[in-house]
Structure formats: C-alpha cells, structure tokens
Amino acid sequence: MNKIISIARKSVIPTKTTIYSKKQTANLAFSLVKKEAGQFSEINEIEFGGSYAKQTWLDRDADIDIFIKFKKSTSKEKFEDISKKIGFLSMKKYKPYVRYSEHPYVEAKIKETKINVVPCYDVKPSQWKSAADRSPFHTRYMQKALTSKMKDEIRLLKIFLKSAGIYGAEIAKQGFSGYVAEVLILNYGTFENLIRSVSQIKKFQVIGKALKKFDTAIVIIDPIDANRNLAAAISKQNIGKFVLSCRAFQANPSLHFFKKSKRRKSISWGNVLVIKFNFSIRSPDIIWGQIKRTTSSLATQLEIGGFHVLRSMSYTDEKKEAFLIFLLESHNISKIYARKGPEVFRENDCKSFVGKNISKTDLMWIDRDMRIVSLEKRKHDDAEKYIREFLKNNLQTGIPKGLQSDLKKGFKISIGRKNLRKSIKEAILDLISTDEKIFSIN
C-alpha cells in the first residue's frame, strides 16, 4: 500500500508553475473584488477562503473562494443585494452568474479557474447568521492545524473520492466536500490511517468530539462547531461507496483508485424508463433540488402503481434539459393483483372491504393469515402509459411548484436508450452498471 500511495501522492502535488499561475489569478480576482467592496460601508473586510487559502487545492479544478464579510447588523436584503452587485461588477469581464447555497453568491471563471464571490456575516463563533459564516473560521482553523504533509494527504484523499464519484458537496452530488476531506485527514493524520480506519468503521461511529447524538450512518464532527455533523449532507449511498472503496483499496492497493472508475458490464437497458422535459432557466442548485424531489416522488407513485423501482436518478445539463430516470424490475407487470384486506376478526373492516370490492373482483378468498383477499384488475400494466397519465392529471401530487409549469408545456417518456444523447447514456450507465473497483473484493 505504501508504494502505491507514494506514487499517487506525487501526482497530486501542484507544480511550481501551476502554483504561480493560480496565485496570479487569485490575486487578480481579489483586487477586483476588493475595489468594488470598498464602496460599501456595510462591509468589514474581504478574505480568501476554501481550499486555496488552506493550500489543499487540486491543480485541475481549484476554485478561488473570496469571502465578503458583512457587518452583523446588515439586513438580509442588503446582504444579498450588495454581494451580488460586488460579484457582478468585479467579475463583469468574466461572464458572472448567480449560484445558490443557503443564499445567492456570484461565480465566474478566469483562465479556467472558477472564482466564487461569497457573502458571509462577520460574527463570533456560534453566532452564525448564514451558512457561510463558519467558512472563515474553517479557513483559519485549518491554516493552523494542518501540516505541510497533511495538505498533500488531503489532496490524495480528494482524488480518491473523485475517482469513486463521491467528491463534491453540491446538491447534484451530495458527496464529500473539500472541508470534510480536510477534517478526515486532520482526525486520522494520514491517508493510509484513514483507509485502515474507515475499512473497519462501525455504524453510527463518531469521528471527532460530539456534544450530542446524531442519527446518520456515520458522524463527522465539525471541529469548530461540535453541534454540527458534516456527514448529514452526505447521502447514505455515498457513505456506503466510501466505506467499500476504502476496504477494496486496503485489500488490493492500485493506482486505479485514483483514476476514473471502471464499470463492469451493465444490465439490459430494457427496464430503464426516462422522462425528459425542458425547464425555464434557473440556478443549477435550484433545478437539481427540484428534479431530485420530483424523481423521489414519481418513484413512490410508480411503486403505488405496482411497478417496483430498483434504483432512480436525476440528470440535467443545467441549461434547459432535465431527465428523471428509473430502473424498474419490469416495465410490464401482471394485469391482475391481489389486494389484501383485514383479518376476519375485524367485523366492521371486513364488511367495508367486501362491500367496496365484491362487485369488481374476479375472485375473493381468505388467506393463511386469515385476511380477506380480493383479486383485481390493474388499470395500467405498462409503466410508460401509467406515468404518462399520472403526469397529465396529477402534477400537483408531489411535484414541486417550480416544475409544474415546465411539465405542463410537455415531456417525453421512453424505455431504453433510444433517442438519448451520449452524455445522458453515460450518466445512466452509473445507474445500471457495477463499479468494478469497489465490488471486486468486497
């Protein structure tokens, strides 16, 4: 393991040329933001944050975070309005646009480097007014706590997470953030120690010092806020992938764990149901949240209709097209099904069940559990027709209001890979394929 880790570590350390170029870009962005921020009395100061400030950034996708620190007395309206003005004015040459977390912030790109102009309140610890208020404290804490060796171990962990497809805190991914990677290395010291420890991790295990109990699969405590569980934002599936990836790497160390995941042969596309529609332009974070909630809601409706959903996912190009994707046990099911009723001892319930169903059933009987059972015909035995009718007549059932108007304008439903672009097929492969690396040993 040591040899593989040593080789991988060398590949993630930025070169002197890359460091110099990144510094030039960061200083340019900082000077532009500082110039515009100086016009507003509501602002106390600006400072670098994120992985750039902590020197844990990856050379291929290192964002530059610049935090605008507002006076605590600033209203939410001014907080958002002024921060957007500063972001757009400072980045006007670089095609700025708005992104959303708990509140809006401005993003742009200079020389292929994303610049995030993020507002926060200048507050004391534990007096948070916005989600970003902790970030400057995270930065200062890590600047003091991390050794030079730890910073490279963090870079190594980030590449490991990226390879597993679980790196990124955005709602589209619900994975491990850069800060979580820093906290993990801070707790375990080295990447190797982390691998060995996580390989044996127990359910509900706490990493760090907590002041209260949490109910996530594992718990990762924020070192500057013992009441905050960083794992709460990570999906259960991604936590599972992380644990299996660590076990697989420990069992069979390989440089493949620091490269794009391999897939074993996928199952048939025949049971993949895809709903495609166009949406009016909005923040990527908002559209991702909406289509994820819609996918979950429609998965429930498919189950109600008798179509067993094995897995589901959402996808969007973040510009105009959205896809809701379901892997079904079968897209065609039996035309008849058994509706279970009450036990024979529940007299009133039995009368009600028989009264409602006797006229439309082909067969009624008492099963081994002494429950009345009615054999009934389904209205739909085809998933495509079922979900099409649902979307035409029941948009207000579980569909976010923001998407209802988009779906009213039209949607397309298909089975399999027909008429799907390459990028969509690639995304769906994650749904219908086995990750060869994490399941080859486990």
Helices and strands as residue ranges (DSSP letters): H 2-12, H 16-37, E 43-49, H 50-54, E 64-70, H 76-90, G 92-94, E 97-100, E 104-110, E 113-121, G 131-134, H 135-145, H 148-163, H 178-188, H 191-199, E 206-207, E 219-222, E 225-229, G 230-233, H 236-251, G 255-258, G 269-271, E 272-278, H 284-304, E 309-316, E 321-328, E 336-343, H 347-357, E 363-366, E 371-377, H 383-393, H 401-408, E 412-415, H 422-432, H 436-439
